[in-house]
Amino acid sequence: MSVTVPARTDRGEPLFREDFLDTLAYLHVLATKIVQGRMKALRRSRKRGVSAEFADHRAYSPGDDFRFIDWSVFLRTEQLFLRLFEDEEDLVVHILLDCSGSMDAGAPYKFHYARRLAATLAYLALISHDTVQLHCVGAGLGQGAGTSLQVRGRNGARRVLSFLEGLSATGPTDFARSGQQFCTRGFRRGLVILLTDAYDANGMRPCLDALRFGKHEAFLVQIVSPEEAEPGVSGDIRLVDQETGAHRDITVNERTRRRYREAFEGYCRDLQRFCLSKGLGYGRFRTDMPFQDAIVKLLQEGPLLR
């Protein structure tokens, strides 16, 4: 007996409906209420400057501005030190979107879901006057027209939607290579959000480590479809790798499904534990959860605003 996997019911639907910008505006209102009082902390950079909040001292050098000499330290040590302050500047939000073949699956469709999350996160950043950079991730990091985009200001929202509509999910995944390329291309430090199904077991941790060592604040959003989390198939089936085309014929019964669920859940939990142990953010969402609810959950839990 052979079994056919259910059709991707929403794959042929429009990615963004006519009222999508209205939805984004509504989510911005919710986000403003949720994060009120925390946005300033989000935009505090690690660069040293001359704003109001003290950060550190350094020894005085000829030519330094004497106004920033800490005279209280001089009275104790008879040495000149400058007071350094944290400089507040616009945050750069990098969105790394998995555009590999494994995202071209799911009911509801994973690649639609990921792009709607990307659009919403980009909009919330743009409305806060932050810079947004979107990058496609596949066998490597996208670069150039069609695979990357940089925008700033709320007027850039339509450019983001147009860019996302033009993308497709195909080919292999290499997150280790993509993470290394990202960190060696001189992108400004900021918040890096990875939107992926994370089906690159050998590449996810090296990618996250590269971002961490590059002093970026990284957050992994893992997107899975219901049938990936809880497959309902049974009988003799052929499993086909979405990225390589490799296949395996197996017989599925309740014992097989139970072992699969345990392995799947174990993989996701290991990834979550790794992120949390390294001070990185993590969230997992099934595509049958409305993307608006996913956004609200991310904001309520605060991992994107730490």
C-alpha positions in Angstrom: 0.0 0.0 0.0 1.3 3.5 -0.8 0.3 6.7 1.0 0.1 10.2 -0.5 1.1 13.1 1.7 -1.7 15.7 2.0 -1.6 18.6 -0.5 -0.1 21.9 0.5 -3.5 23.5 0.9 -2.5 27.2 1.0 0.6 27.1 -1.2 -1.3 28.7 -4.1 -2.8 31.5 -2.0 -1.4 35.0 -2.2 1.5 35.5 0.1 0.3 39.0 1.2 -3.4 39.9 1.0 -4.6 43.4 0.3 -5.2 44.1 4.0 -1.7 42.8 5.1 -0.3 46.3 5.7 -3.4 46.9 7.9 -2.5 43.8 9.8 1.0 45.0 10.3 -0.2 48.4 11.6 -2.4 46.6 14.1 0.5 44.4 15.2 2.6 47.6 15.7 0.0 48.9 18.1 0.1 45.7 20.0 3.9 45.7 20.0 4.0 49.3 21.3 1.9 48.3 24.3 3.9 45.1 24.9 7.4 46.6 24.7 6.7 50.1 26.2 9.6 51.0 28.3 11.9 48.4 26.8 12.6 49.7 23.3 15.4 52.0 24.6 17.3 49.0 26.0 16.9 47.3 22.7 18.7 50.1 20.8 21.6 50.5 23.2 24.7 49.6 21.2 28.0 48.4 22.5 29.8 51.4 20.9 31.3 54.0 23.3 30.2 57.6 22.9 29.0 60.6 24.8 25.4 60.0 25.8 24.0 60.1 29.3 24.7 56.6 30.6 28.1 55.9 32.1 29.9 52.7 30.8 33.6 52.7 31.7 36.9 54.6 32.2 40.0 54.8 30.1 43.3 56.6 30.7 43.5 60.2 29.5 45.6 60.9 26.4 46.8 64.3 25.2 44.1 65.8 22.9 41.2 64.1 24.7 38.3 66.3 25.6 39.0 67.5 29.2 35.2 67.9 29.9 35.0 64.1 30.3 37.8 63.8 32.9 36.5 62.0 36.0 37.8 64.4 38.7 36.6 62.2 41.5 38.9 59.4 40.3 41.8 62.0 40.0 41.3 63.0 43.7 41.6 59.4 44.8 44.4 58.3 42.4 46.1 61.5 41.2 45.7 60.0 37.7 43.6 61.3 34.8 40.8 59.1 33.5 38.0 59.8 31.0 34.5 58.8 31.7 33.1 56.7 28.8 29.4 56.5 28.0 27.2 54.2 26.0 26.1 55.7 22.7 22.6 55.0 21.6 22.1 54.6 17.9 19.7 52.9 15.5 19.6 49.2 15.7 20.4 47.1 12.7 18.1 44.1 12.4 19.4 41.3 10.2 16.8 38.8 9.1 18.3 35.6 7.7 15.6 33.7 5.8 16.0 30.1 5.0 15.3 29.8 1.2 16.4 26.1 0.9 14.3 23.3 -0.5 13.2 22.0 2.9 11.1 25.2 3.3 9.2 24.3 0.2 6.8 22.0 2.1 4.1 21.9 4.7 0.4 22.5 5.1 0.1 25.3 6.0 3.0 26.2 3.7 6.3 26.8 5.6 7.8 29.3 3.2 4.7 31.5 3.3 4.7 31.4 7.1 8.4 32.3 7.3 8.1 35.2 4.8 5.1 36.6 6.7 7.1 36.5 9.9 10.0 38.2 8.1 7.7 40.9 6.8 6.2 41.6 10.2 9.5 41.7 12.0 11.0 44.0 9.4 8.0 46.3 9.6 8.2 46.6 13.4 11.9 47.5 13.0 11.3 50.0 10.3 8.5 51.7 12.1 11.0 52.1 15.0 13.4 53.9 12.6 15.8 50.9 12.6 17.7 49.6 9.6 16.7 46.3 8.2 18.8 43.9 6.2 17.2 40.8 4.7 19.4 37.9 3.5 18.5 34.7 1.8 20.2 31.6 3.2 20.7 28.4 1.2 24.0 26.8 0.1 25.5 30.1 1.2 24.5 33.7 2.1 22.6 35.6 -0.5 24.3 38.7 -1.8 23.2 41.1 -4.4 19.9 41.9 -6.1 17.2 39.4 -5.5 18.8 37.7 -2.6 19.5 40.6 -0.1 17.8 43.9 0.7 18.6 46.8 3.0 15.9 49.3 3.9 15.3 52.0 6.5 12.1 53.9 7.4 8.5 53.0 7.3 8.3 53.8 3.6 10.5 50.7 3.0 7.7 48.3 4.0 6.4 47.9 0.5 10.0 47.2 -0.8 10.2 44.4 1.8 7.0 42.8 0.7 8.0 43.0 -2.9 11.4 41.5 -2.2 9.8 38.6 -0.2 7.2 37.9 -2.9 10.1 37.4 -5.4 11.8 34.7 -3.4 11.6 30.9 -3.9 12.7 28.0 -1.7 15.0 25.6 -3.5 18.3 23.8 -3.3 20.5 22.7 -0.3 21.2 24.3 3.1 24.6 25.1 4.5 24.1 27.3 7.6 27.7 26.8 8.8 29.0 28.4 5.5 26.3 31.1 5.6 27.0 32.1 9.1 30.7 32.3 8.4 30.1 34.4 5.3 27.8 36.7 7.2 30.4 37.4 9.9 33.3 37.9 7.4 31.5 40.4 5.1 31.6 43.2 7.6 27.9 43.6 8.4 27.3 46.0 11.3 26.6 44.3 14.6 23.0 44.1 15.6 20.1 41.8 16.1 20.2 38.7 13.9 17.0 36.7 13.5 17.2 33.4 11.8 13.9 32.1 10.3 14.3 28.4 9.4 13.1 24.9 9.9 16.6 24.2 11.2 17.0 21.0 9.2 20.7 21.4 8.9 21.9 19.4 12.0 25.6 19.9 11.2 25.3 23.6 10.4 23.0 25.2 12.9 25.4 25.2 15.9 28.4 26.5 13.9 26.2 29.2 12.4 25.0 30.3 15.8 28.5 30.2 17.3 29.8 32.4 14.4 27.1 35.0 15.1 27.8 34.8 18.9 31.6 35.2 18.4 30.9 38.1 16.0 29.2 39.9 18.9 25.7 39.8 17.3 22.6 39.2 19.3 21.1 36.1 17.7 17.6 34.7 17.9 16.6 31.4 16.2 12.9 31.1 15.1 12.3 27.5 14.2 9.4 26.9 11.8 7.8 23.5 11.4 4.7 22.2 9.8 2.1 20.0 11.7 2.9 16.9 9.7 6.6 17.3 10.5 5.9 17.4 14.2 3.2 14.7 14.2 3.1 12.7 10.9 -0.2 10.9 10.4 0.9 8.7 7.5 1.0 4.9 7.7 1.8 2.0 5.5 4.5 1.7 2.8 5.7 5.1 1.8 8.7 6.7 0.1 10.4 9.6 1.9 12.1 12.1 -0.5 14.6 14.7 0.6 13.3 18.1 -0.5 16.8 19.4 -1.1 18.8 16.5 -2.6 16.2 14.2 -4.1 17.5 11.2 -2.1 14.8 8.8 -1.1 14.1 5.9 1.2 11.3 3.4 1.2 9.9 2.6 4.6 6.9 1.0 6.3 5.2 3.3 8.9 3.2 2.0 11.8 2.4 3.4 15.3 5.8 2.3 16.7 7.6 4.1 13.8 5.6 7.3 14.3 6.3 7.2 18.1 10.1 6.8 17.5 10.0 9.6 15.0 8.1 12.0 17.3 10.6 11.3 20.1 13.6 11.9 17.7 12.0 15.1 16.4 11.2 16.5 19.8 14.6 15.5 21.0 16.3 17.4 18.2 14.3 20.5 18.7 14.9 20.5 22.5 18.6 20.0 22.0 18.7 23.0 19.7 16.7 25.0 22.3 19.0 24.0 25.1 22.1 24.9 23.0 20.6 28.4 22.3 19.7 29.1 25.9 23.1 27.8 27.2 24.9 30.3 24.9 22.6 33.2 25.7 20.8 33.1 22.4 17.1 33.4 21.8 15.0 30.5 20.6 11.3 30.0 19.6 9.6 27.2 17.8 6.3 27.7 15.9 4.1 25.4 13.9 2.6 26.8 10.8 -1.0 26.0 12.0 -0.5 28.8 14.6 -1.5 32.2 13.1 1.6 34.2 12.4 0.1 37.1 14.3 0.0 35.0 17.4 3.6 33.9 16.9 4.7 37.6 16.7 2.7 38.5 19.9 4.2 35.4 21.7 7.8 36.5 20.7 7.2 40.0 22.0 5.4 39.0 25.2 8.2 36.6 26.1 10.7 39.3 25.4 13.5 37.3 23.8 13.7 39.7 20.8 14.0 42.7 23.2 16.6 41.5 25.8 
